[in-house]
């Protein structure tokens, strides 16, 4: 028995987690899937969001980059899960900084022969905010495009038609050719799109050196080794289990985890996220919070837009921020707002 394997790649905020949730909602009842999540953040939010989706097993590899510093961990995780649970399909979501070529090489050349069938590599782009100039300038973007079998131009409801056309033209010009280019909102990708062979399978071959380099003057934007972030003293937050922070490249990730019985006022949380949306230091924010005896609510901030929805996750409450720097005043004020949200509940 071989296990189907898909990479779901894309920059931070492109909509990978939403797309995966949509794929999981389409999982055939008789199939057993494994989701492997490698998060940039300090405490891990995506694994919590996806943990209870359609009876899918989730393995988290927090911190580090699975295409380099955590290669051994992902290989060991896959071997253990395949031997123990024999999943029909594995979805691997690397951090937005992950390089899909290295990950595919890991699967191809590790001891997975006759056990893993590499199927479609999916790259998700935020079509409303992705700049063609950035793709032409940054090698990580070009790796995401060139390795993809399926390109997903997400958030098209927020994008200008000219930008969508430009991205379509770029996708059509890629080599190897894209199997599928999908324009969508909310990550709505049909399951059949990922059930196709990756171009590195024996059925696809091409001569090296056949194409010209994509662009001169490339900027390498992959940073591997995270360092601890210098944070101010933690405020008195009832039920706080841990606070972690790390600095990697030009981003600081800070995460808070609370005990499962801590309750938050969801309206205070909404106000907090709306305030974060106006702060230029905040790149991204995600949080899963207990908002009652048994309810959990997922809050997300991306590209200045705040969304919230009920979620089935029950293990704890947690918040993750990606910032341009670990501004002590911002962190302290945020923790005071969290404290008020708890005491107001």
ABEGO torsion letter per residue (X at the ends): XBBBBBBBBEBBGAGAAAAAAAAAAABBAABBBBBBBBBABAAEAAAAAAAABGGBBBBBBBEEBAABAAAAAAAAAAAAAAAAAGBABBBBBBBAABBAAAAAAAAAABBABGABBBBBBBBBBBAAABBAAAAAABAAAAAAAAABABBBBBGAAABBAAAAAAAAAAAAABOBBBABBBBBBGGBBBAAAABBBBAABAABBBBBGABBBABBGBBBABBABBBBBBBBBBBBBBGBABBBBBBBEABBBBBBBBBAABBBBAAAAAAAAAAAAABAABABBBBBBBAEAABBBBBBBBGGBBBBBBBABAABBBBBBBBABBBAAAAAAAAAAAAAAAAAX
